[in-house]
Amino acid sequence: MSPERKRIVLVGASGVFGQRLAAMIARWPDATLVLAARDLTRLEALAAELAKTKPAARIEVARLDRTDPKGLAALAPWAVVDAAGPFQGQDHAFPRAVLAAQAHYLDLADARDFVGGFEAALDAAARQAGRWAIAGASSTPALSHAALDTLTRDWTRIDRVEAAISPGARAPRGLSVVRAILAWAGGPVRLFTDGRWTTAPGWSRPRRLAFPGLGRRWTSLAETPDLDLLPGRFHVRRAATFHAGLELSVLHLGLWALSLLRRARLVRTLEPLAVLLAAAAGLVAPLGSDRGGMVVCAEGIDADGGPRLARWSLWAEAGAGPHTPAAPAAAVLRALLDDRLPGPPRATPCVGLLDLEDILHELRGLPIRTRLERQRPDRPGLFARLLGETWEALPPAVRRAHAGVEAVTLTGQARARGAPGLAALVRRLQGLPPAGVHATTVTLTPTAAGERWTRRFGERSFGSTISPARGDPWAFEETAGPLTYRFTVAPYASGFSWIFEGWRLGPLPLPRAWGPRVRARTFARDDAYRFRVLVAHPWLGVIFGYAGRLNVDAA
């Protein structure tokens, strides 16, 4: 006997996020998906594309304008999802009409005013109808809160939280998204920072933030519902902020410069520039990538009374980023269909309703990866801090070498290789060995700032300094002469890898595209410490590569 199909009306189905959500719902055999918007031609084209995937759900199309939803009741909806946007400046008439039609309501709103007033405006109507009304089932606030629930589970105090998103330059962008950003860019934004409420201009405070899997990107203050919800729900003591960024510096800093016009009161709003700026972003998009991501960080005290840092990150490849804002909505609908939402039906922002895994389940099969990291900042040793909870699971040889509390000498052999020509000159200037097998000694000496590494390959010696990265507790830097290289760590079962993030000449950041390609990992096999390092450059070839087996002895 086939399951009863629930009718889900998806408004804005032909938009960037609506199309991705439609593809998720189309997999469900217990749903009839009604694709709704004002343009039937685009809806029919979307329905044809979904038909090629052999959907388990039934697919229908209907013309519907959320600003005049007279035909809504005729569609007999069980649930209505509003993915149209923008929600800035919108009232709550449409969700009220959905509840009047005895249907559940859900949206992907990221507008602070809309989500902030949602519960007060609709809770009585939702409870009377016995239906759910849920706002913000998107990256913010649904996904950011689900991530923080996971990060801070069992913590006794939360001092600081920060969330940030950065789409790829080639990601499709709807005009409604551009308008939404321009609505608050340069305008006053209320936020909780330094332990108090204050205001700052939207898209101000530009800074480069590390996005795991993507590198460092520009971000600025963004107005989202999280600026209200994070301090209240998590009882944050010091700061709760949300940032957004554009991958290409010319776009991000260009928007920051335009926001100065509003800050100087030369224009009332930047919204009239939406079409022009969307076109400009399209022109320079080929200079960027189709890779986007999100990061959520927390700082506080755990159940044992010790300080904690935690970070959850997501990065999407191959243009899969726009699926991420749609996933929370799909997860809520799935929980509604399975009768898994906690408590009685009511009106609420989409926080505390879903586990992080429920949301990520909707992204399965896509080129999207996530990482969860935790640190004890009071733990001695740079690498022990960076590797956090994974440190204790590493092999003893790796932990002895990188404990960072006393000088350690590693002795054994290493095999070196490298390209001829200019690369060979670079090796000689840095004290690196020629190709071949060499007796090798590496001494790791703790210093006040980090560690001093001295490597001796045969008759040649090469030294560098390892230290925490400035302004980023999740990264470290290696300095050799005037050049400094920035890395993060990625643990695996037998060791950890060094992930190259960027480089600089003295204090001057250098373009990553000009930098070397670095692959480095340390691991243990047969109770021995082993390492593999390869440094190459597009112009020079392999500058140097070496791999070896060493024994660890305390100095």
Stockholm file with secondary structure:
# STOCKHOLM 1.0

chainA/1-555         MSPERKRIVLVGASGVFGQRLAAMIARWPDATLVLAARDLTRLEALAAELAKTKPAARIEVARLDRTDPKGLAALAPWAVVDAAGPFQGQDHAFPRAVLAAQAHYLDLADARDFVGGFEAALDAAARQAGRWAIAGASSTPALSHAALDTLTRDWTRIDRVEAAISPGARAPRGLSVVRAILAWAGGPVRLFTDGRWTTAPGWSRPRRLAFPGLGRRWTSLAETPDLDLLPGRFHVRRAATFHAGLELSVLHLGLWALSLLRRARLVRTLEPLAVLLAAAAGLVAPLGSDRGGMVVCAEGIDADGGPRLARWSLWAEAGAGPHTPAAPAAAVLRALLDDRLPGPPRATPCVGLLDLEDILHELRGLPIRTRLERQRPDRPGLFARLLGETWEALPPAVRRAHAGVEAVTLTGQARARGAPGLAALVRRLQGLPPAGVHATTVTLTPTAAGERWTRRFGERSFGSTISPARGDPWAFEETAGPLTYRFTVAPYASGFSWIFEGWRLGPLPLPRAWGPRVRARTFARDDAYRFRVLVAHPWLGVIFGYAGRLNVDAA
#=GR chainA/1-555 SS CCCCCEEEEEETTTSHHHHHHHHHHTTCTTEEEEEEESCHHHHHHHHHHHHHTCCSSEEEEEECCTTSCTTTGGGCCSEEEECCCCCTTCCSHHHHHHHHTTCEEEECCCCHHHHHTHHHHHHHHHHHHTCCEEECCSIIIIIHHHHHHHHTTTCSEEEEEEEEEECCTTSCCCHHHHHHHHHHBTSEEEEEETTEEEEEEBTCSCEEEEETTTEEEEEEECCCTHHHHHHHHHTCSSEEEEEECCSSHHHHHHHHHHHHHHHTTSCSCSGGGHHHHHHHHHHHGGGSCSCEEEEEEEEEECTTSCEEEEEEEEEECTTCTTHHHHHHHHHHHHHHHTTCCSSSCCEEESSSSSCHHHHHHTTTTSSEEEEEEEECTTSSSHHHHHHGGGGGGSCHHHHHHHCCSSCEEEEEEEEEECCSTHHHHHHHHHTCCCSEEEEEEEEEEECSSSEEEEEEETTEEEEEEEEECTTCTTCEEEEETTEEEEEEEEEETTEEEEEEEEEEETTEEECGGGSCEEEEEEEEETTEEEEEEEEEETTTEEEEEEEEEEEEEEC
#=GC SS_cons         CCCCCEEEEEETTTSHHHHHHHHHHTTCTTEEEEEEESCHHHHHHHHHHHHHTCCSSEEEEEECCTTSCTTTGGGCCSEEEECCCCCTTCCSHHHHHHHHTTCEEEECCCCHHHHHTHHHHHHHHHHHHTCCEEECCSIIIIIHHHHHHHHTTTCSEEEEEEEEEECCTTSCCCHHHHHHHHHHBTSEEEEEETTEEEEEEBTCSCEEEEETTTEEEEEEECCCTHHHHHHHHHTCSSEEEEEECCSSHHHHHHHHHHHHHHHTTSCSCSGGGHHHHHHHHHHHGGGSCSCEEEEEEEEEECTTSCEEEEEEEEEECTTCTTHHHHHHHHHHHHHHHTTCCSSSCCEEESSSSSCHHHHHHTTTTSSEEEEEEEECTTSSSHHHHHHGGGGGGSCHHHHHHHCCSSCEEEEEEEEEECCSTHHHHHHHHHTCCCSEEEEEEEEEEECSSSEEEEEEETTEEEEEEEEECTTCTTCEEEEETTEEEEEEEEEETTEEEEEEEEEEETTEEECGGGSCEEEEEEEEETTEEEEEEEEEETTTEEEEEEEEEEEEEEC
//
